[in-house]
Amino acid sequence: MATRETSPKKELLYVRSHSLTPATEATLKRLSQDASDVLDRAVSDSAVLRALLRYIEQQSLSWVRRQLYPYVKEEMEGGTTWGKTKR
């Protein structure tokens, strides 16, 4: 009797909404289009964001603090914030 192979289950996806400036939206669209051109298939904005998060997750905490958090701070100081200022 032949056994039936099962395909690996896909990870559950959560739908999120994020606010982007026109400049960051253009950057995301440009990255998605370039990835589509290089990979020769459609690449969604969500796939680019997930890939960026996976890349960051692979970095050391010191790298994240040194390389990413200055940009987070810049965003917090220059844009709309949805949290309270830490005292």
C-alpha positions in Angstrom: 0.0 0.0 0.0 1.5 3.4 -1.0 1.9 6.0 1.7 0.7 9.5 1.0 3.3 12.2 1.5 2.1 15.3 3.3 3.5 18.7 2.5 5.0 20.8 5.3 2.5 23.0 7.0 2.8 26.7 6.2 3.4 29.0 9.1 0.3 31.0 10.3 0.3 34.6 9.0 -1.0 37.6 10.9 -2.5 40.5 9.1 -1.1 43.8 10.3 -1.5 47.4 9.3 1.5 49.8 9.3 1.8 53.4 8.5 4.5 54.4 6.0 5.6 57.8 4.7 5.6 58.3 1.0 9.4 57.9 1.0 9.3 54.6 2.9 6.4 53.3 0.7 8.5 54.1 -2.4 11.5 52.3 -0.9 9.4 49.2 -0.1 7.8 49.2 -3.6 11.3 49.6 -5.1 12.7 46.7 -3.0 9.7 44.5 -4.0 10.1 45.3 -7.7 13.8 44.7 -7.6 13.3 41.4 -5.8 10.7 40.4 -8.4 13.1 41.3 -11.2 16.0 39.3 -9.7 13.9 36.3 -8.6 11.8 36.3 -11.8 8.5 36.1 -9.9 6.2 38.4 -8.1 7.4 39.4 -4.6 4.9 41.1 -2.3 5.7 43.9 0.1 4.9 41.6 2.9 7.5 39.1 1.7 10.1 41.8 1.7 9.1 42.9 5.3 9.2 39.3 6.6 12.6 38.8 5.0 14.0 42.0 6.6 12.7 40.9 10.0 14.2 37.4 9.6 17.5 39.0 8.6 17.4 41.3 11.7 16.5 38.3 13.8 19.7 36.6 12.8 21.9 39.5 13.9 23.3 39.8 17.4 21.6 42.0 20.0 24.6 44.4 19.9 24.2 44.7 16.1 20.5 45.4 16.4 21.1 48.1 19.1 24.0 49.6 17.1 22.5 49.4 13.6 18.7 49.4 13.9 17.8 51.3 17.0 19.3 54.6 15.9 16.8 54.5 13.0 14.0 53.6 15.4 14.9 56.6 17.5 15.0 58.8 14.4 11.5 57.6 13.5 10.2 58.2 17.0 11.6 61.7 17.2 10.5 62.7 13.7 7.2 61.2 13.2 3.9 60.2 14.8 4.3 58.0 17.8 1.7 55.7 19.3 3.2 55.2 22.7 4.1 57.1 25.8 7.5 58.6 26.3 9.6 56.6 28.7 10.6 58.6 31.7 
